[in-house]
Amino acid sequence: MHNSVFIGEVMVELPMTQSDAVTLNVAGDTFNSAIYFKRVLEDSQVSYLTAIGTDSFSQRITRFAENEGVDTSLMLAHRHRLPGLYAVETDSRGERRFHYWRESSAAKDLMNLVINHKVSLRNVDLIYFSGITMAVLSATQRQMFLDFLIENKRQGTTIAFDPNYRPILWEGIEQAADWTRQAYALSDIVFPGVEDHAALYGHSSSQQIVAYLSPMSPKEIVLKDGANPVRVITQYEDTLVPVTQVSHVVDTTSAGDGFTAGYLACRAKQMSVKEAVEFAAQLAGTIIRHPGAIIPRHVMPCSLAT
Ligand code: ADP
């Protein structure tokens, strides 16, 4: 059975509504990807590695993951911290703004918990993480995290990475650019986004992005550019796969998270690069036609399970 571990921060989401009634959701980029991956590849083991608290919000997060069939044994409980919280505000023009309360969230202390709990991954086929996974950690814990990934890679685990650049989470752009480069250098499958690279490295074309990444020899470069074609470069092919443009976009949150999950699930099933992009783009296209980071299961494209 395919065994994957997604690593990062999962938060409580407070969608801003007109009423004063509070509805709580659960979301976070790598968490969204874990949920989508599990929904797509139902007959696989998917674990989420993070730190949460012992409070009732954390229990809600755990229940949510359990209901989705995601293994929660690596959701480590921090005795003194809470999960992060964010609110989404939509202004009169439909533009969304995010407000975060995550400076002292449990996930910021993830690597200390990994050490304390002596977490050691065994027989893992795939690890997925993002720039946000790194950004929330202190520089010391970030280095511990990359060492942890390198150790797992040595044991044969495929490492997949999406930079998901969020300037507000980093000390500065130089740090973000440098840590992102280090993450790329140790990863096998990478998901650069055109917008992220323009902001981080000033790249203005896919050629520049590919020229930057190729010397680091990732096995697969999957270059996303919104509604524009996805370019995938492997040792054997350089493929451009068109994306069907969605005209009535409702909410772009987690389009990229769903895309990476769909792509990785298809590749885990030995599907071709072209098939993987087509499936991933179909999933992402469905996600952006619905509100929220994690769309209802019944509107998802069919799973890949046999
Ligand atoms: P990220 O959110 O990681 O920056 P993108 O914005 O490039 O990534 O979107 C990820 C994927 O979502 C794209 O490769 C595409 O498949 C899909 N997507 C995004 N925007 C659109 C759109 N307007 N129409 C159709 N598909 C889209």
Residues whose N, C-alpha, C, O or C-beta is under 5 A from the ligand:
A	BS01	ADP	G193 K224 D225 G226 A227 V243 T244 Q245 V246 A255 G256 F259 A281 A284 G285
